[in-house]
Amino acid sequence: MPEYLFFKKGKQTVVLERSDTDLASRLTDQGYKKQFEEVSATDENHALARFADIRREKRIDQHNFIAGAGAMPLIGVLTAAAVFFCAKNSQT
């Protein structure tokens, strides 16, 4: 199965086989940025679909991380309050 690289310029994404170094250098000269992701796929359409899946999963992971980072301080405050009230009730 061939390996594919991705180049992006604005909203346009170009898929090409890893072995096509001439086109890769031309795309770079035209201002395209090589993307970090590289995939193995049966053809360019499957490679582009996998690239979209990877990017979607990355956005979901970032959203979940931010949501967790926001919830953790709240959980800490609620836990501290519960411990405080339980300790206060056990002293009386």
N, C-alpha and C positions, 0 to 999 in steps of 0.2 A: 504494500500500500504506500503510495507516495506521501511525502510530508509537505505540508503547505505553510507558507508564511503570509502574514497580513501587513499591508501598508495602508495608512490612513491619512487623509488630508481633508480637514473639515468633516463633513458627514459622509464622504465617499471612502469606501473601503475596497481595496484591490487584493485579490487572492492570487498567489502564484506559487508554483512548485519551488521547493528549496533549490533545485538544480538550476533554475533560471536566474543566474547571477547577473546577466547582462540587463535584463528588465528590472531587477532589483536596484541596480545602481542608477538606471535611468529614472526610476520612480523617486529615489532619494534626491537626485539632482533636480527633479521637478517640485520638490518640497514635501513629498510624502514622508511620513514618519513610520519606521518599522515598529510594529507592535511586538510586545513581549511574547504573546501566545503563538505557539506552533502546534499544529495538529496533524495527525495521520488520518486520511480519509480516502474513500474510493474515488471521489471527484471533487471539483471545485465547489459545487453546490452543497455537498455534504460538509465540506470543510468550513464554508461560510456559515452554515447552520450551527455547527459545533462552536464556532467563534462567537456567534450570538448567544448561545447557551452559556458559555464561559463568562461572557460579559454580564449577562443577566444574573447568574449566580453570584458574581462579584458584587453587584449592586445590592442584592438581597443580603449578603453577608455584611456589607458595610452598614446597611440599615439596621440589621439585627444587633450589630455591635453598638451602634449609637443608641438604640433603644435600651439595650442592657446597661450601658454606661449611665443612662439617665435614671434607670430604675434602681440601680444598686445603692446610691445614697439614700433614697427613700426607704428602702428595705432596712438599711442600717439605722436610720432614725427611728423607724417603727420598732425595731428590735430593741434599741436602747430604751425607748419609752416603755415597752413591755417589761423589760428587766427592772427598770426603775420602779414601776408600779407593783410588780410582784415582790420585789425586795421590801418595799414600803409596807405592803400588806402582811408580809410574813413577820415583820418586826412588831406589829401591834397585836 
